[in-house]
Amino acid sequence: MRLFRSTVARAALLGVSFAMVTPPLFVPPVPQAAARSAPDSFADLAVKLLPAVVNVSSTQTMTAKNIPGGGGPEMPMFPPGSPFEQFFKDFLNRNRPGQGGNDQPRPERRAQSLGSGFIIDSSGYVVTNNHVIEGADEVSVTLQDNTTLKAEIVGRDESGDIALLKVKTDKQLPTVDFGDSSQMRVGDWVLAIDNPFGLGGSVTAGIVSARGRDIHQGQYDDFIQTDAAINRGNSGGPLFNMDGQVIGINTAIFSPSGGSIGIGFSIPSNMAKNIVMQLKEYGHPRRGWLGVKIQQVTPDIAESLGLKDAAGAMVAGVTDGGPADKAKIHAGDIILKFDGKDVKEMHNLPRIVADSDVGKQVPVVLWRDGKEVTLQTTLAERPADAQLAAVDPGAKPDATQPTDIAGLGLKVAPLNQDLRDKFQLNGDQKGVVITDVAPNTAAADRGLKPGDLIMEVQQSAVSSPADIQKQVEAARKADRKFVLLFIQREGGTQYVPLSLSKGKQPG
């Protein structure tokens, strides 16, 4: 099953339409409300809303630099075994530079992407998806009366896949308003108005199938799922409630072919309207930023740290100089609450932080050393580029031979230059390096491998095999079922719980 961004892309060279494919919770309680009966017709609502829904067309100049495959046209998607597959393969190979005796560079060509949008301000502000206009040289908006207007990109949010456009016109434009997406319940009627396959305003109806969907498109995923038909070209179009308010922006579909199978996803309006206001005011989103890398708290990790429930977000790294670093939040802390909001699981935290005001001081409740600790932090604005946590200074080399850590299936050694060279480790990395992993052991089960660095055990820094053995024995004496290792691998860090059960000891 594939995830499609619901945008139509056209290659002018071939005159063939094909999909532009992108390899691309906690749900707050909803107040109870009386259920609405199915409407006799959506016609009155559609007539009212259609004028504010527009077609968005973006054009990009395709050159040898931005065309995959060295500048030749790309292969359209066909079902396996299609008779067209070999025909187009032969055609494209003959027309690529250096193929079939054609050594001349391919000329520039124009590629067009078609999507949808909706007008939120009579002065000409239009909301759509970022992926509809990404990389565009020109963007135009076509109104319901077929008037085409050149559009200016006011701002884009790549992470949230939202863009704000502005068109100039002498006439008063029809508009639609954002509604409250938190009021939508599973089973509520919704109406989608979009531009499927470039055909112009089309209306489909359905229900909210699910809420709070994480489809792994980004760290802020919180999609509304609907069975209202969403197809290619519908990206950026509005999803309406029965009061004619926008409660979602149609963005993606699950489909084996790119056509609607009744599984579509919309960005909730409560998330979108905050971003749209920021794009209008600043030209870019201003999300709160804490400056941490996090990982899921598994039952094994919770047990190893004496935490009753597997809840919260575990800090796996802290950005040097970021808000978390200044607030003395450390790797190994588990964030349980942020600004008074429970962090039920890892994916809650990025959304809660992003929705918080930049510059606001907020309390953070942590689980540290077996008890809750509350710290205060002042949020910064999320940087445009991801920040990497600083690597601690290196430890002094030690020539001690590898040591077997009984019961874990590991052989480890302090870092020396030979081991750094063997495992291609940097001079500023520190810890104890794994030199061997026995099969059918706790370490093997967790995917540990030679060259991994153990930086902490039970949240205590280690620099020798003796340090590791000491922490393992202390965990056993405390009747822990798991011992928690902090591992560094290929520039990334992760907490890994290892079973201390006797059944995992090597024979």
C-alpha positions in Angstrom: 0.0 0.0 0.0 1.4 3.4 -1.0 1.0 6.8 0.5 0.3 9.5 -2.2 0.4 13.2 -1.9 -2.8 14.0 -3.7 -1.2 16.3 -6.3 -1.4 15.9 -10.1 2.0 16.4 -11.9 2.3 16.8 -15.7 5.4 16.3 -17.9 4.9 18.6 -20.8 7.4 16.7 -22.9 5.3 13.6 -23.0 1.9 15.0 -22.5 1.2 12.2 -20.0 -0.3 12.7 -16.5 1.2 10.8 -13.7 1.4 11.0 -9.9 4.0 13.0 -8.0 4.7 10.5 -5.3 6.2 11.5 -2.0 7.5 8.6 0.2 5.7 11.0 1.9 -2.1 9.8 19.6 -3.2 11.2 21.9 -6.6 12.6 20.9 -8.0 15.2 23.2 -11.4 14.4 24.7 -14.2 15.7 22.6 -17.3 17.2 24.2 -20.4 15.1 23.7 -22.9 16.6 21.2 -26.2 15.5 19.7 -25.7 13.4 16.6 -26.9 14.9 13.3 -29.0 12.9 10.9 -27.8 12.4 7.3 -28.8 15.4 5.2 -31.3 15.0 2.4 -28.9 16.8 0.0 -25.5 18.6 0.1 -26.5 20.8 -2.7 -27.3 24.0 -0.8 -24.0 23.7 1.1 -22.0 23.0 -2.1 -23.5 26.0 -3.9 -22.5 28.2 -0.9 -18.9 26.8 -0.7 -17.8 26.1 -4.3 -16.9 29.8 -5.2 -14.2 29.9 -2.4 -12.4 26.8 -3.6 -9.8 27.3 -6.2 -7.4 25.4 -8.5 -3.7 25.9 -7.8 -1.3 25.4 -10.6 2.5 25.6 -10.2 5.1 25.5 -13.0 8.8 24.6 -12.6 11.6 24.7 -15.2 13.1 21.2 -15.4 16.8 21.1 -16.3 19.5 18.5 -16.2 20.3 19.7 -12.6 16.9 19.0 -11.2 15.7 16.1 -13.3 16.6 12.7 -11.9 18.6 10.5 -14.3 20.7 13.3 -15.7 18.1 15.4 -17.5 16.0 12.9 -19.4 12.3 12.6 -18.8 11.2 10.3 -16.1 9.3 7.0 -16.5 5.6 7.4 -15.8 4.1 4.8 -13.3 2.4 1.9 -14.9 0.9 -1.3 -13.4 3.5 -4.2 -13.5 3.3 -5.9 -16.8 1.6 -3.1 -18.6 2.2 -3.1 -22.4 3.1 0.6 -22.1 5.9 0.0 -19.7 8.4 -1.3 -22.2 7.3 1.2 -24.9 8.0 4.2 -22.6 11.2 2.6 -21.3 12.6 2.3 -24.9 11.4 5.8 -25.8 13.0 7.4 -22.8 16.3 5.6 -23.2 16.5 6.8 -26.8 15.9 10.4 -25.7 18.3 10.6 -22.7 21.6 12.4 -23.2 24.3 10.0 -24.5 21.7 7.4 -25.4 20.9 6.2 -29.0 23.4 8.4 -30.6 21.8 11.6 -29.1 24.7 13.3 -27.3 23.1 16.8 -27.3 22.0 18.1 -23.9 18.3 18.0 -23.4 16.6 21.5 -23.6 14.9 22.9 -20.5 11.3 21.8 -20.2 8.3 22.9 -18.1 6.6 20.6 -15.6 3.3 21.5 -14.0 1.7 20.5 -10.7 -2.0 20.8 -10.1 -3.6 21.0 -6.7 -6.4 22.8 -4.8 -6.8 25.6 -2.4 -9.3 27.8 -0.7 -9.7 31.6 -0.1 -9.7 32.7 3.6 -9.6 36.4 3.0 -11.5 38.5 0.5 -8.3 40.5 -0.2 -6.8 37.4 -1.9 -5.2 35.1 0.7 -5.3 31.4 -0.4 -4.3 28.3 1.6 -2.9 25.2 0.0 -0.4 22.4 0.7 3.3 23.3 0.5 4.0 20.3 -1.7 1.6 21.7 -4.3 3.9 24.8 -4.9 7.3 23.5 -3.7 10.1 24.4 -6.1 7.7 26.4 -8.3 8.9 29.2 -10.6 5.4 30.4 -11.1 2.1 29.8 -9.2 -1.4 30.7 -10.5 -4.8 30.4 -9.0 -8.0 29.7 -11.0 -11.3 30.8 -9.6 -14.6 29.1 -10.1 -15.5 31.4 -13.0 -12.3 30.3 -14.7 -10.5 33.6 -14.0 -6.7 32.8 -13.6 -4.6 35.0 -11.3 -0.9 35.0 -10.7 -0.1 34.2 -7.1 2.7 35.3 -4.8 4.0 32.8 -2.2 3.6 34.6 1.1 5.1 31.8 3.2 5.6 28.1 3.4 5.7 25.5 6.2 7.6 22.5 5.0 7.2 20.5 8.2 3.4 21.0 8.4 2.9 21.0 4.6 1.0 24.3 4.5 1.5 27.2 2.1 -0.1 30.7 2.0 -0.6 32.4 -1.3 -1.7 36.0 -2.2 -3.5 37.0 -5.4 -4.4 40.5 -6.6 -7.8 41.3 -8.0 -10.1 44.3 -8.1 -13.2 42.3 -7.1 -14.3 41.1 -3.7 -13.5 37.4 -3.4 -15.7 34.8 -1.7 -14.2 33.2 1.4 -14.6 30.4 3.8 -13.8 30.3 7.6 -11.8 27.8 9.7 -13.8 25.8 12.1 -12.9 23.9 15.3 -11.5 20.6 14.3 -11.4 19.4 17.9 -15.2 19.3 17.8 -15.3 16.7 15.0 -16.2 13.2 16.1 -15.7 9.9 14.4 -18.8 9.4 12.3 -19.6 13.1 11.7 -20.5 14.1 8.1 -17.9 16.0 6.1 -17.7 17.5 2.6 -14.6 17.7 0.4 -14.3 20.2 -2.5 -11.3 19.8 -4.6 -9.6 19.7 -8.0 -9.3 16.0 -8.8 -7.1 15.2 -11.9 -7.3 18.9 -12.8 -11.1 18.6 -13.5 -12.1 21.7 -11.5 -14.3 22.0 -8.5 -15.7 18.6 -7.5 -17.7 17.7 -4.4 -17.5 14.5 -2.4 -19.1 13.6 0.9 -18.2 11.1 3.6 -17.6 10.9 7.3 -14.7 11.3 9.7 -13.3 7.8 9.8 -10.6 8.4 12.5 -8.8 11.2 14.3 -5.2 11.6 15.5 -3.7 9.6 12.7 0.1 9.4 12.6 1.1 8.4 9.0 4.8 9.0 9.5 5.0 12.1 7.2 6.5 14.3 9.9 6.9 14.9 13.6 3.6 16.9 13.8 1.3 14.2 12.3 -2.2 14.4 13.8 -4.4 13.8 10.7 -8.1 13.5 10.4 -9.0 10.4 8.4 -12.0 10.5 6.1 -13.7 8.3 3.5 -14.8 11.3 1.4 -13.2 10.6 -2.0 -9.8 12.3 -2.2 -7.8 11.8 -5.4 -4.7 13.2 -7.2 -5.1 16.9 -7.5 -7.1 17.3 -4.3 -4.0 18.3 -2.2 -4.6 21.6 -0.5 -8.4 21.5 -0.8 -10.7 22.0 2.2 -12.6 19.5 4.2 -15.9 21.1 5.5 -18.2 20.3 8.4 -21.9 20.6 8.0 -21.8 24.3 9.0 -19.6 25.1 6.0 -16.5 25.6 8.1 -13.1 24.3 7.1 -12.0 21.6 9.6 -9.2 20.1 7.5 -6.8 20.5 4.6 -6.8 17.5 2.3 -3.3 16.3 2.0 -2.6 12.6 1.4 -4.3 9.2 0.6 -3.4 5.6 1.1 -3.8 3.8 -2.2 -2.2 1.0 -4.3 -2.9 2.9 -7.5 -3.1 6.6 -6.6 -6.9 6.6 -6.8 -9.3 7.0 -3.9 -10.1 3.8 -1.9 -11.8 5.7 0.9 -8.7 6.4 3.1 -7.8 10.1 2.9 -6.0 12.3 5.4 -6.5 16.0 6.3 -4.5 18.4 8.4 -6.7 19.5 11.3 -7.9 23.1 11.1 -6.8 23.9 14.6 -3.2 23.1 13.7 -3.4 24.8 10.3 -5.0 28.1 11.2 -2.2 28.9 13.7 0.4 28.2 11.1 -1.5 30.3 8.5 -1.6 33.3 10.8 2.2 33.0 11.4 2.8 32.7 7.6 0.7 35.8 7.1 2.5 37.8 9.8 6.1 36.5 9.6 6.4 34.6 6.3 7.4 31.4 8.1 6.1 29.3 11.0 7.2 30.2 14.5 7.0 27.0 16.4 8.2 26.5 20.0 11.5 24.6 20.2 12.9 22.7 23.2 16.1 21.4 21.7 15.9 17.7 22.5 16.1 14.3 20.7 13.5 11.9 22.1 12.6 8.2 22.0 9.7 6.1 23.0 9.5 4.9 26.6 9.0 1.2 26.3 7.8 -1.1 29.2 11.4 -2.4 29.5 12.8 1.1 29.8 10.1 2.1 32.3 10.9 -1.0 34.5 14.6 -0.3 34.4 14.1 3.2 35.8 11.4 2.4 38.3 8.7 4.2 36.4 5.3 2.7 37.0 3.8 3.2 33.5 5.5 3.3 30.0 4.6 6.9 29.4 6.3 10.1 28.5 9.1 11.0 26.1 12.7 9.9 26.9 15.4 12.5 26.2 18.1 10.8 24.1 20.1 13.9 23.4 20.1 17.6 24.2 21.1 20.4 21.8 24.0 22.4 23.1 22.9 25.9 24.1 19.2 25.1 23.4 16.3 25.8 25.8 16.5 22.2 27.3 20.3 22.6 27.9 19.8 25.9 29.6 17.1 24.4 31.8 19.4 21.6 32.9 17.4 18.9 31.2 19.7 15.9 30.6 19.8 12.8 28.4 18.0 10.0 30.3 15.3 12.3 31.7 11.7 11.3 30.9 9.4 14.2 30.2 6.0 13.4 31.7 4.3 16.8 31.5 5.0 19.9 29.5 3.3 23.2 30.3 0.7 21.3 32.3 -0.1 18.9 29.5 0.4 15.2 30.0 2.9 13.6 27.6 1.2 10.2 27.2 3.7 9.0 24.7 6.6 10.2 22.6 4.7 11.7 19.6 2.7 14.0 21.9 5.7 16.1 22.9 6.7 17.6 19.5 3.1 18.8 18.9 2.7 20.2 22.4 6.0 22.1 22.2 5.3 23.3 18.6 1.9 24.8 19.7 3.5 26.7 22.6 4.4 30.4 22.2 8.0 31.3 21.5 9.5 33.0 24.5 7.1 31.5 26.9 8.4 30.1 30.2 6.8 26.7 30.9 7.2 24.1 33.6 8.5 20.7 32.6 7.9 17.6 34.8 10.6 15.0 34.5 11.3 11.5 35.8 14.9 11.5 37.1 16.7 9.3 39.6 13.4 7.5 40.6 11.3 10.6 41.3 9.5 13.5 39.6 11.4 16.7 39.2 10.0 20.0 37.9 12.1 22.5 35.9 11.4 25.7 34.1 12.4 26.4 30.5 11.9 29.3 28.1 11.0 28.2 24.6 13.0 29.4 21.6 11.8 29.5 18.0 12.4 26.3 16.1 15.4 26.7 13.8 14.9 26.3 10.1 17.5 23.4 10.0 17.6 20.5 12.4 20.2 21.0 15.2 22.5 18.1 16.2 23.3 17.5 19.8 26.9 18.3 20.7 29.2 15.4 21.3 30.9 15.4 24.6 34.7 15.6 24.8 36.6 12.4 24.3 38.1 10.1 27.0 41.7 9.2 27.4 42.8 6.0 25.5 43.2 2.8 27.5 44.8 -0.3 26.3 42.9 -2.7 28.5 41.8 -6.0 26.8 38.1 -6.7 26.0 36.1 -7.9 29.0 33.0 -10.1 29.0 30.0 -8.6 30.7 28.4 -11.7 32.2 24.7 -12.2 31.4 24.4 -9.7 28.7 26.3 -11.4 25.9 28.7 -8.5 25.4 32.5 -8.1 25.3 33.6 -4.5 25.8 36.8 -2.5 26.0 37.8 1.0 26.8 38.6 3.2 23.8 42.1 3.3 22.4 43.5 4.4 19.1 43.5 0.9 17.6 39.8 0.4 18.4 39.0 3.9 17.1 40.7 3.0 13.8 39.1 -0.4 13.6 35.5 0.9 14.1 36.1 4.3 12.5 35.3 6.2 15.7 36.1 9.9 16.0 38.6 11.2 18.5 36.0 13.2 20.4 33.8 10.2 21.1 33.9 8.6 24.5 32.6 5.6 26.3 33.2 1.8 26.2 33.2 0.1 22.9 31.4 -3.2 22.2 33.9 -5.6 20.6 31.8 -8.7 20.3 28.1 -9.7 20.7 27.3 -13.4 21.4 24.3 -14.9 19.5 21.0 -15.7 21.3 21.7 -13.2 24.1 20.0 -10.1 25.4 22.4 -7.9 23.4 21.9 -9.8 20.2 18.1 -9.6 20.6 18.3 -5.8 20.8 20.5 -5.4 17.7 23.7 -4.3 19.4 26.8 -4.9 17.4 30.6 -4.4 17.5 31.5 -0.8 17.2 28.6 0.5 19.2 29.6 2.8 22.1 28.2 2.4 25.5 28.2 5.9 27.0 26.0 5.2 30.1 24.5 2.3 32.1 21.5 3.1 34.3 22.0 6.7 33.4 25.5 6.8 34.9 28.5 7.6 32.6 30.9 4.7 32.0 34.5 4.8 30.8 35.6 1.2 31.6 34.3 -2.3 31.6 34.4 -2.2 35.4 32.0 0.7 35.4 29.5 -1.3 33.3 29.8 -4.4 35.5 29.2 -2.3 38.6 26.0 -0.8 37.3 24.8 -4.2 36.0 25.3 -5.8 39.4 23.6 -2.9 41.2 20.6 -3.4 38.9 20.5 -7.1 39.8 20.7 -6.4 43.5 17.7 -4.0 43.1 15.8 -6.8 41.5 15.5 -5.0 38.1 14.4 -7.1 35.2 16.3 -4.8 32.7 19.4 -2.7 32.7 19.4 0.5 30.6 22.3 1.3 28.2 22.9 4.6 26.4 24.3 3.7 23.0 26.0 5.9 20.4 26.0 4.6 16.8 26.8 6.3 13.5 26.4 9.8 15.1 23.0 9.0 16.7 22.2 8.0 20.3 19.6 5.7 21.7 18.6 4.1 25.1 18.5 0.3 24.9 17.1 -1.9 27.7 18.7 -5.3 28.1 17.1 -8.2 29.9 18.8 -9.4 33.1 16.9 -12.6 33.2 19.0 -15.7 33.7 17.5 -17.2 30.6 19.5 -14.7 28.5 22.9 -15.6 29.9 25.2 -17.4 27.5 25.7 -21.0 28.1 
